């Protein structure tokens, strides 16, 4: 039986009786117990986000409307053909990117020691910045979908090309490569720190190479390869869950 008895001195330590034995808890112990709960909740939330991000990305890629080629005309046509599928895919991708970006900020906490620490930190920050930027770019699917339905195709393509050719657009769209570089650094940093094996980096590089050669018409194959680029986040999320359970 456990009973709590406040000390006579309000400023003194609290006394807890456990099976008849008195145990004294000081302010420091109480503070550590109080601050431990929010930290654990944040770790679990980060781990959940790291796993949910790639899962949402996979769902978003698998619901992408098929397109005949990677031309702007075929892309706009595919978005305008099925508005429900276009919007569902865009929403899944948007929140998948946000979840992955937020979760990435917790990954450096997996590293113990100096080996791989800076590489993992760089990867986490680069991935977070890049993924958050790309999540905003998903909105392009909506206006391209609308222009494809309400305007002649040649006009919709001209608008799309004009927007993409804006002077400062590369400062936004260019961060996509920063995200991929960050995910590569993240997987390499975790491998160097001994948190994961080097197989994760090899899978990432194979998926990145596959994205450059797989025809866009193979929607599901492209979706699977693209999702593998986010595998480092999912693996890190599993490691965070394991670390949290071991510490409990």
C-alpha positions, 0 to 999 in steps of 0.5 A: 500500500502506498500513502502520501503524507505531507511533511510538517514543514511546507518547504521540506521534502514530501514523505511517501510510505511504500509497503510500510517503508518511508521514502523521502521525495525532494523537490528535485525528484518531483520536478524531474517527474513532472518534466518527464511526462511532457518530454515523453509525450513529445518523443512519442508524438515525434515518433508517431509523426515520423511513421505517419509521414511516410504512410501518408506519402504512400497513400498520397502517391497511390491516389495520384491521378495517372498521367500520360507523360511528364509534360505540363499538358498531360499533368494538367489534364490528369489533375482536371480529369478527376477532381476528387482524386486530385484533392485527396492525393494533394491533402495526403501529400500535404499532411504527410510532408508536414508530419515528416518535417516536424518529426525530423526535428526529433531524430538527432536525439537518437544519436549518442556521442559525437560520431554522426551527430553533426551529419544527423543534425544537418540532415534533420534541419535540411529535411525539415526546411525542405519538406515544409516548403514542398508541402506548400507547393502542393497547393499548385495542384488545385489551381492547375486542376481548376485552370485545366477544367475552366480554360482551354488546355493551351491557356492553362499550360501557358499560365502554368509555365509562366508561374514556374518561370517566375524569377523567385520561384526557384527559391521555393521550388529549389528546396525540394532538393534540399529535402532529399539531400537532408534525408540522405544526410539523415540516413548516413548520420544515423548509420555512422552513429550506429543507430541503423545499418548502412542498408538504409542509405543504400535503399535511399540511393537506389530509390533516388536513382529509380526516380530518375529512370522510372517512367511517369506512366507507371503511377504505382511504381513511381509512388512506391519508389518515391515513398522509399525516399522517406524510409529514413524517417519511418525507421527513425520513428521506430527507433524512437518508439523502441528507445522510449519503451526501453527507458520507461 
